[in-house]
Amino acid sequence: MFTLAEVASLNDIQPTYRILKPWWDVFMDYLAVVMLMVAIFAGTMQLTKDQVVCLPVLQSTVNSKAQPGASGKADFTTVETTTGQGEEASTRTVSFGSAPTVTPDVPLSRATSSQYQPTESGQELKKEQKDSLGRKTNLDFQQYVFINQMCYHLALPWYSKYFPYLVLIHTIILIVSSNFWFKYPKTCSKIEHFVSILGKCFESPWTTKALSETACEDSEENKQRLTGAQSLPKYVSTSSDEGSPSASTPMITKSGFKFSADKPMIEVPSVTILDKKDGEQAKALFEKVRKFRAHVEDSDLIYKLYVGQTVIKTVKFIFILCYTANFVNTISFEHSCNPKVEHLIGYTQFECTHNMAYMLKKLLISYISLICVYGFICLYTLFWLFRIPLKEYSFEKVREESSFSDIPDVKNDFAFLLHMVDQYDQLYSKRFGVFLSEVSENKLREISLNHEWTFEKLRQHVSRNAQDKQELHLFMLSGVPDAVFDLTDLDVLKLELIPEAKIPAKISQMTNLQELHLCHCPAKVEQTAFSFLRDHLRCLHVKFTDVAEIPAWVYLLKNLRELYLIGNLNSENNKMIGLESLRELRHLKILHVKSNLTKIPPNITDVAPHLTKLVIHNDGTKLVVLNSLKKMTNVAELELQNCELERIPHAIFSLSNLQELDLKSNSIRTIEEIISFQHLKRLTCLKLWHNKIVNIPSSITHIKNLESLYLSNNKLESLPAAVFSLQKLRCLDVSYNSIALIPVEIGLLQNLQHFHITGNKVDILPKQLFKCVKLRTLSLGQNCITSIPDKVSQLLQLTHLELKGNCLDRLPATLGQCQLLRKSGLVVEDHLFDALPSEVKEVLNQDTSIPFANGI
């Protein structure tokens, strides 16, 4: 036997799941409990008190005398009886000796019959009736018990006997159907995660803080509206875009808030400041919500399962109601029984009473009433399920009531769960929406960031760069800490991999800031901050993956001098670059583009009138179209590196003001066009290094003003005499070629200060080399030189001498006469240096500041 508590446990769910139980599910659960109580009460009553009491129906007296047969036995008559109520009627024929016909008009107390006694005369019968108080049946106790049990099973309708069990089974099915979506593994896990996350979001301190700030903002805005209404009583604004920036505001038009100079910044009073633990928990919640949303929005299994179990309950209600209503009238107190046991008892028909009939009938009517109420609730549930699209959920009301206007709408199972929660308490979805808002997440990151990166910590990260400027590099942060803008003496600010960087008006305090680096950092700026950057910023580095990452305000910095763009700007995206805005950069002098262009964007010519330096690093993509270069007549420095050029572009010869040309890391094999450089009167530096040049044409002599020539990392085997006719040449770099001989004409280069021939096949140094008395740098490493002439002492201005990687067995002692040469500038094997005389080593080990001090 089971208890009510054991059966009711089927209806138990986790207490935390109650938020997913709307009022109709709760009501149906209580109805199910009541039906369980009806079933158990009826079953208990049936097991303890249910019984049938039966008495035989005595047959009437027959006036005709029965004549015994030859065998001496009594005569028998045939009686047909009908048994079964509510079942199919069956007729059976039973023979009794001298059995009289049953007379309905004769009362049971006065009817007498005996199938084993002979018939008496009427006078004797009347006398016996007067003397007896009742009708004798001649049955003992065991026969009554036997017949009661037989008639209980034969005469009672089956529904009267099994009613409690049917109610129990139906109720258990309804309970299982109601809570199956909480038990099914594929939905149970999602529901468990949802309830867990929802509870944490509801109780999170960040939710309270965010909603409190929203309330403060609303209060401030209402005060402003009231103030405005008092000053302008006849004007009432109904626009929902109040305070939004104008279209002409030079802000980014991407995701995120815009800032306008027209709308004053509202100082929101600080509410409870989150501690570090609460902040970390809130960050984890944002990540959980993001992952859960992506997981649950992919399917609608929970919705379909809930609809399915509701349909099953409705069908079950209709089925129960249809067959139960037919049995109400079959439950009665009196029953006729024909058990076919006359050979044991001696009677054919019995009249029985069922003592539980009235109680069962009342319980059945109560059960039908409960089922009807249950069924109407199921119908209402189906109406609710199909009345509105439950696979879509909008946070429109939450967006209107809060400052988080970016809360997205959700769909599928995520939407359905939120609809179910709204039936419990709409405050849950309002608080949950805070963790769906990117604005809310950004605010949390900002608060946590400012707690972690204080002014003192930022000051420790400030360093001095190569230009002796104070520099701060922030890498992979969630935003820009507010304390950064208190470093008023900062010169260079580098922001790298900070996707949510915002530059507030406080940047106007950084009066020394002139250089800004944005590496994969599409920073957003306020209007006041933009005005400051537009007037004070001189150098900007922007590194990006896609051109869309370039902030729109970059092209409006009218006082910008240097712009470095590093990212994907291939020809397929040229139409999207937006470089036409470069025409606003009226003071731009240096433009550095590191990309994979196939042609120079014509938009770059917008800055041609004032551009003095153009650098294009093309990362190995072949640069084909260079016609735009002809318009850059004022360019003084041009670098076309790694552009897969095979010849010197003719467009370069039109740049009359060109002073320095760098064609590094291309595929140039011949430079016959070098004669055209004679028209470039101002060309002083030519860099053709890291190419495939085999020889130098004699026409190089026409570049009379050339001061620097870089031909390293080519395939040169000799140096023509024409090179040494360039009297103004101060730097010659032919390192890493296949040159075996230094021509004696090198002595003609009296102005030569830097000579690099490292990584060649030189074995002898001509004495004329040491006539270049202005040499400061002499790189002779990785050759086959066997000795260094003593005339090296003539190089009084020599500060750097590289000899490592040769075949030397000693160094000349005259090295000590090179007054400016020190050990730090002498690159040679240790054993050769140790072999020098001690006085020479002592001179070379002197402090480098001493000669300069003497000279001053």
N, C-alpha and C positions, 0 to 999 in steps of 0.2 A: 504494500500500500504506500502511496506517495502523499506528501503533504502539499498544501497550497503554496508554501514558500518554494518548494522544489519546482513546481510547475511554473510559478510566476517568474522564476529565474530565467526562463526562456525569453521573457520580455525585458530583461535588464540589459542596459547598454552602459558604456562608460559615462560617468557623470559629465565629462567634458564634451560629449557628443550632444548634450541637450541643446546647444545653440543651433543644431541642425534639425531640431524637432519643432516644426510649426505647430500651431494650436490644434490643427486637425489630427496630426499624428499623436499628439499628447492625449487628445480626447479619445481617439480610437484605442490607445493603449489602456486607458482606464476602462473603456467598454469591454475590452478583452479580459481585463482582470475580473470585472463583474460577471462576464460569461463563464470564466473559470470557476468562480465561486458558485454559480448556478449548477455547473456540471458536477463539481465536487459535492455540493450539498445534496443534489438529487442522487448521486451515486452512493453517498453515505446512507441516506434514508433507504435506498433500495436494498443495500446490503444488510441493514440492521432491522428494518421493519416491514419490508415488502413481503406480502404473502397473499395467497388465495385460499378462501374457505368455501368448500363445496358440500352440497347435500344432494342425495339422489332424488330424482323425480319418481314418486310412487305411481303405479298404474291403477286405473279405475276398475271397479267390480263389474264382471260380465254376468248377466242373468242366465245365459245358456250354460248348461253343465257340460263339462268336458267328459267325454266317454273314453275310458282307457282302451287301449288297443289290445290285440291278442297277446302281445308280448308283456302286457302288464304295465307299460310305461305311459306316462301322461301324454296328452296331445300337445302339439306345438303350433303356435301361430306366428305369422311373419310380420315384423314391425320394421318400417323404414325410418331411419333417423338421419337427420342432416347435421353435420358438424362443421365447425370452422366459421369464424366471422372475420371478415376482412381478407379471407383467403378463398380459394376456390372451394365451393360446396361439394361434398362427396356423399353419395348415398350408399348406405350399406344395409344389408339384410341380415337380421339376427333372429334366430328361432328360440322362443321360450315356451316351455310347457305350461298350458292353461293360462298364459299371460293375458290379462285383460287389456283392452285398448285404453290408452290414456285419455281421460276426460278433462279438458281444460277447465270446465266450470267447477270441478270438484276441488275444494281446498286441499293443500298439501297435508294439513293436520288431520283431515278426515278421510283421505284416500288410503286405502289398504290394498295391498297386493302381496302375493307370495307365489313364487314360481315353483316352490317345492311342497306346498301344502294343498290338500284337496279343497275343492270349492264347497262352501257351506250354504245353508239355506239363508234366505233373506232375513228371516226373523232372528237367527243367531247372529248375523252380521250387525244388525241394528242394536242388538243387546250388547255386543262387544264394543261398538262405537260409544254407546252410552257409558259403559264402564271405564274405558281408557281415556287418559288425558292427552295423548299425542299418538303420532303414527310411529310405530316401531319399524326400524330399518334392518335390524339384525346385523349391523356392521360393527366391528370392533375398532379400537384406536389406530392400529397399524393400517387398517384398510382406509381410514380417513386420511392419514398422513400420505399414504400412497396415492390416493385419488387427488388430493390437493396438489401434490407435485406434478402429477400427470396433467391436470387441467391448467396448471400454471404455464406449462410449456405449450399446451395445445390450444387452449381457449384464448389466452391473452394475445393481442396484436403484437407483432415484433417490435414496433416502435415504442410501446410502453415498456418493454423489457430493456431496450438498448438506448433509450433516450439519453441518459447521462454520458454514455461513452461516445455517442455521436457528437454531442455538444462539446465534449473535451477534445475530440479529434479535430472538429472544425475550428475550435478556438486556437488550438496549437498551430494549425495551418495558417490562420490569420495573423498570429503573432510572428511566425517565421517570415511570412510575406512582408510584414511591416518593417522588420529589422534586417532583412537579408542584405541590403546594400551596405550595412555596417559590418557584415561578416564575410562577404565575398572578397577573396584575397586581392583581386585586381582593383577593387574600389576601396577596400578597407585601408590599404596603405596610403592612398591619396588623401582619403578623409582624415586619417590620423595625422599626416603631415600638415594638412590644411588647418585643422583644429589647433595643433601645436603652434604653428606659426601665427595664427590669428590671436591666440591667447598671449603670446609674447609681444606681438605688436600692440595689443590693447593695453598691456601693462608696462610697456617700455617708457622710460622717462623721456625719451626723445619725442614720442608722440605727444605727450603733455606739453613739452616745450614748444614744439612746432605749432600746435593748435593755439597755444597761449600767445605766441608771437603773431599769429594770424589775427587773433582777437585784438591785439594791441595795434596792429596795422589798420584794421578796420576802424578802431576808435579814432586813430589819428586822421584817417581819411574823412571820417564823419565830421570831425572838428573843422577840417579844412573846408568841407562843403558848407558847413554852417557859417563859417567866416565869410566865404565867398557869397553865400546867399544874403548875408546882411549887407555886404557892400554893393551887391547887384541883385536887389530883390525881385526885379522883373525878369531875370534870366534863370531858367531851370535847365540844367544839363541832363539829358537822358541818354547820352552816348555811352556805350560800354567801353569805348576806347579812350576814355578820359585819361590824360597824362601820357599817352603813348607818344613816342618820338615821331617826328615828321619824316617823310620819305627822303628828304634831302640830308638828313643827319648821316654823317659818314661813319656809320657803325656797320658791323657785320650783320648780314641778313640771314644768317643760318640759325640753327636751333639755339635756344637760350634767350635770355631777356635782353632787350635793347634798353639803352639809357639815353635820356634826353636832358639837355641843359635847361629846358623850359620848366620841367617838373622838379621841384626841390626834393632832395634826398630826405627821406623820413628816417629819423633816428629812432629805431625801435628799442624801447627799454629792454634791457637784458633781464631775462627771467632766470630760472635756476640754471646755473652753469653745470654742464654734465661733467662728471669725473671721467677719468680715462677708461675705467672699466665699463661704464655705461655707454661711452662712445664706441668702444670696440664691439660691444654687444649690438648696438644699433647698426653698425657697419655690417656685421655678420647677418643681421636680419634683412638688410637690403639685398644682400647677395642671395640669401635663401629664398626670398620672395621672387627675385628675378629668375632663379633656376626653377622654382616650383611653377611659376607662370608658364615658362617655356615648356615644361613637362606636361602640365594639365591641359593647356589650351590646344594640344594636338588632337584630343579625342573628346567624345561625348558619351563615354561608357556609363558614367555615373548617372547622367540624365536619362539615358535609355533604360537603365536598370530600375530607376525609381518609377519611371512611367510604367514599365513592365509589371512591377510588383503591385502598383496601384490598380492596373487592369485586372490582374489575377484576383485581387481582393474584391473588385467589383463583380467579376464573374462568379466568384465563390458566393457572394451575397445573393445574387440572383438565383443560383442553384439551390442554396439552402432555403430561401424563401419559397421557392416553387414547390418543393417536395414536402416541406414541413407543414405548410398550410393545409395540405390534404389530410393530415393525420390528427388534426385537432379534434375532430368529431369522432374519431375511432377510439379515443380513450373514454371508457365508461366504467361505472361501478359494477354492473351486473353483466354476467357472461353465461351462456349455455355451453355445456361441455359434453361431448360424446366420445369418451376415450377408448372405446372398443375393448374394454377389459371386463365384459360381463361374465366371462367364465371364471374370473377371479373375485369379482365383487358381487355380481348378480344383478347389477343395474345397468341400464343402457344410457340414460341421460341424467345429467347433474346440473344443478343451478349453483353458480359460483359468484362470489363477490371479491373485488380487488380493493383492498383497503387503501392503496396509494393513488387511486385513480384521480381523485379531486386534486390532490397536491401536484401530481404530475401534469395535470391539465393547466393548472395555474402557472407552474414553472415553464411549461411550453409556451404559453401566451407571453410570459415575461421575456423568454428567450427570443421569440419572434419580434417583440417590440425592440429589444436591444439590437437585433440583426437589422431591422429596418433603419434605426438611427445610424448604425454603422455604415449601412449601404448608402444612405443619403450623404454622409460625410465623404465616402469614396467618390461619389458622383461630383460633389463639390471640388474635391481634389483634382479630378480629371478636368473639370472646367477651368480651374486655376492653371493647370499645367499647359493647356492649349489656348488659353485666353490671350496671353502675351508671349513673345519669344523669349523663353527662359535661357536660351543659349547665347544671349547677348546681354551685357550689363553695362550701363552707362553711369559714370560718376559725375554727371552734369550738375546735379544738385550740390555735390561736395565741392566741385570746382567753383560754383557760384558763391558758396559760403566761405571759401578759404582763398588764400593767395596762391594755392597750388593749381594753377590753371592748366598744367601739363599732365594731369593724371589721365592715363589712357583708358579707353574702354576695353573690356575683356570679353572673351567669348567661350563657347563650349562648356566644359565641366567647371572651369573657373567661374564663369558667369553664373551657372546654375547654383553652385555652392554659395555664392554671395547673395543670390535671391533667397535661398533658404535661410541664410543668416539674418537677412532683413526682416523675415517673419518673426524672428526672435527679438532682435534689437538692432535698429539701423545705426546705432552708434558704433557698432563693430566695424561695419563697412567704411564708415567715415574715418575711423582711426586707421583701418587697414590701408585706405587710400593714400595716407601719408607716405607709406613705404613703397608705393608705386610711382611716386613723383620724383623725377630727376632733380627738380628744384629743391625738394626736401633733402634728397641725398647730397646735393652740392652744399647745402647749408650745413649739414652735419659734418661733411668733410672740412668745410671752412672752419668750423668751431674746433674740431679736433686738431686741425693743422696749426691753428694759432696757439693752441695750448702746447703743442710739441715744439714748434719753432719760435722760440722767444727771441727778443732782440739780442740778448747775450749769446745765444747759440749761433745766431746768424753772423754776429760779429766775429766769432771764431772761424767761420768759413770764408771770410774775406781774405784774399791773397793779392799779391802784386804780380802782374803779368810781365811779358817781355818788354812792353813799352813803359814799364814802371807805373802802371795805372792800377788803381784799386778795383778788383774784379770779384764778383760773386757768381758762383755757378750752382744753380739749383737743378737737381736731376730726379725725374720720376716721382714727383710729389702730386698730391691730389689737387693742388692749387698753389697760388702765390700767397705766402704768409703776409699778414698785414704789417708785421714788423719790418719787412724788407724796405718799405717806403719811409721808414724812419732813419735809414742809413743815408743821410743827406750828403755824405762825402763820397759816395760810390761813383765810379767813372764808367764801369762796364757791368752790365747785368745779363747773365746767360740763363735762359729758361729752356730746359730740354725735357721732352716727353712729359709735358704737363698739359693734358688735353683740356682741362677746365680752367685754364689761366684767365684771370680777370685783372685788368689794370685799373684801379680806382683813381679818384681825383687826388688822392694823397701823393701820387707820384710827382706832383708839382713841387713837393718839398725837395726832391732830389735835383738840386740846381746844377750839380756837377755831372749828371748823367748825360753822356753823349753817344754811347754805343750800346746797342741792344741786340741780343741774339735770341731768336725764336726757332728752336730745333724741334720739329714735329709738335708745334705748340701754337694752334690757331687761337691766339689770345684775343679776348674781347676787351674793349676799352670804353670807359665812360666819356661823355662829351668833354668834360673839363680835362681829363687825362689826355684825350686826343689833341686838344688845343695846345697843351704843354709839349707833347711829343712833336707836333707839327712845327713848333717854333724852335725847339731846343735839340732835337735828335739830329745827329750828324752821320752816324753809321748804323746800318741795320743789316743783320744776317738772318735770312729766312731759309730754313731747311725743311723740306716737305716731301711727302710721297706722291700726293696728287695735287694738282694745281688748285683744287678747291680749298686746300688747307691754308692758302695764302690769305691772310686777313685783308678785307677790302680797304681798310684805312691805310694800308701800307702805301698805296698808290697816290695818297693825298698829302704825304709829308713834304710840303713844299720846300723846306730848308734842308732836306736830306742831301748829303754829299756822296755817301758811298752806299751801294745796295748790292747785297750778295744773295743770289737766288740759287739754291741747290735742291734739285728734284727733277721730277719727270715733266719735261716740256717738249715731247716729241711732236712731229709734224701733224699727227692725227688729232692732237689736242690743241693745236695752235689757235683755233677759233674760240676756244674756251679760256685762253690764258688771261684775257682781260688786260694785256699789256698796253692797250691803247690809253689806259689811264696814266701811263708814264709821262704823258705830256704835262701833267701837273707837277712833276718833279723838276722844277725849273732850275734848281741849283745842283742837280746831280752831276758829279764829275766822274765817278768810278762805277761801272756796272760789271758785276761778276756773275756769270751764268754757268753753272755746272749741271749739265743735263745730257740728253741724247737727241739733239736736234739733227734734222736732215737739211734744214735751211735756217738761215738767220731770220727770225721773225721780223717782218717789215715794221712792226710796231716799235721796235727798238730805235728806229730812225727818228721817233718823236723827240728823243733827248739828244739827237745828233748835234744840234747847235752848241751845246755846252758840255758834251761828254768829252773827257780827255783820256779816259782809259776804258778799254773794253776787253774783257777776259771771257773766253768761251772754252770750257773743259767739256768735251763731248763723250767721254767714257767709251771710246771705240766705235761710235756710230759715225758713218761717213757723212761729212758735211758737203753737200753738193752745191747748193745755191748760195752764192756769196755776193750777189749784185748789190744787196743793201749796204755793203761796206762803202761803196762809192760816195754815199751821201754823208758819211761821217768824216767830213774834211778836217774837223778840229781834233780828231783823235790823235793823241801823242803816243800812247802805248796800246799795242794790240797783241793779244795772246790767243792763239788758236791751237790748243793742246789736245792731243788724242782725237783728232778729227778725221783720221785716215786720209789725209791729203797726200796726193802723189806728186804734185808740183806746187810751186809757189803760186797762189791765186793772183790773177791779173788785177783783180779789183783793188789789191793792196797798193798798186803803183799809182793809184789816184789819190792816195792819202798824203797830201803835200806836207802836212804838219807832223807826220809820223816820226817819232824819235826812237822808239824801241819796238822791235818785232820779235815775237817768240812763237816759233812753230815746233814746239817740243812734241815728241812722241807721235809722229805721223809716219807716213810711208814714202817720204820724199827720197827719190833715187838720184835725181839730177837737179842741179840748180843753175842751168844755163840762163834762166830768166833773170839772173842776178844783175845783169847789165842794166836792167830797167830801174834798178835802185838808184842810178845816178841822178834820177829826177827828184829823189827824196833827199833834198839838201840837208835836212835836219836829222836824218837817220844816224844815230850814234851807236846803237846796240842791236846786234843781229844774233838771234839764238836759233840755231838749226840743229840742236842736239837731239839725241835719241831718235835718229832717222836711219836711212839706208844709203847715205851719200857715199859715193865711191871716190870722186875727185872734186877739186875746187877749181873752177874756171879762172883763167887769168883776168877775166873782166871784173873781178872783184876789186881791182885797183881803182875802178871808177867811183867806188864808195869812199870818197876821200875823207869824209868826216867820221868814219867809223872808229869808235873807241873800244868797243867790246865785241868779240867774236867768239861764239860758243859752238863748237863742232864736236863735242864729246859724244861717245857711244854711237859712232857711225862706222863706216867701212873704209876709211882713208888709209892709204898705204904710204903716202908721201905728202909733203907740204910744198906747194909751188912757191917760187920766189916772189910771185905777185902778192902774196899775203904780207910779205915783209916790206912792201912799199907803202903800206898804210901807216904813215908816220904818226898819226894821232892814236894809234892802237895802244890801249893801256892794259887790256885784259885779253889773253888768248888761251882758250881751253880746247885742247885736242885730246883729252884723256880717252882711254879705252877705245883705241883704234888699232891699226896694224902698222904704225909708223916705225921705221927702223933707223931713220937718220934725221937729226936736227940740222937743217941747212945753216951754213955759216952766215947767210944773209940775216939771220936773226939779230945780229949785232946792230942792224940798222934801226931797230925799234928802240930808240933812245927813251921813249916815254912809257915803255912796257913796265907795268907794276905787278902783274899777276900772270904767271905762265904755268899752265897745268898740262902735263904730258904723261900722267900716271896711266899704267896699264897698257903700255905699248912694247916695242921691241928694241928700244934704244940701248946701245951698248957703249957709245962714246959721247961725251959731252964736248962740243966745240968750245974753244977758248973764247970765241966771239960772243958766246952766251953771257959771259961775265962782264961784257961791255954795257949791258943793260943795267946800269948802276942804280936805276930807280926801282928795281925789283923788290917787292915786299913779300911776295909769295912765290915759291918755286917748288912745284910738286913733281918729283921724279920717281915716285915709288912704283914698284912692280914692273921694273924693266930689267935689262941685262947689264947694267952699268957695273964696271969693275973697279973704277976709281973716280975720285972727285978731285979735280985740279985744285992746286993751292990758291988759284986766282979767285976762288970763292970769297976770299977776304975782301974783294973789291965791292961786294954787295953790302954796303954799309947800312942800308935801310931794310935789309932782310929781317923779317919777323917770323916767317914760317918756312921751314925747309923739310920736305918729306923725302926720305931716302929708303924707307923700309921696303923689303921685297926685292932687293937687288943682289948683286954678287960681290959686294964690297968686303974687303978684309981689314980695312982700317978707314978712319976718318982723318982728314987733314987737320993738323994742329992750328992752321990759320982760321979755323972756324971761330976761334976766340976773338978775332978782330972784327967780326960782324957784331957791331955794338948793340944792336937791337934784338939779336937772336938770343932766346932763352931756351932752357930745357923743355919747357912746355910747348914751345913752337918747333922743336926738333923731333921729328918722327923717324926713329931709327931703332934698330935692334939694341937690346940692353948691353950685349957684350961689346958692341962697337963703341957705345958711349963710355963704357967702363974702361976701354983701352985708351981713351984720350988722356993726355997729360993732366995732372991734377990742377995746374993753374988754369987750364982751359975749362975743365969741369967747374972750377970755382967761379969762373966768369959766367958760364952758362947757367949756374945755379943762383945767380944774383936775383934780387927782387926786381921785377920788371918796372917798378915805379921809380927806381933810382935814376936811370938814364933820362927819363922824361923830366924828372925833378931837376936834374942838372941843366937840361936844355932850357927849362923855364927860367 
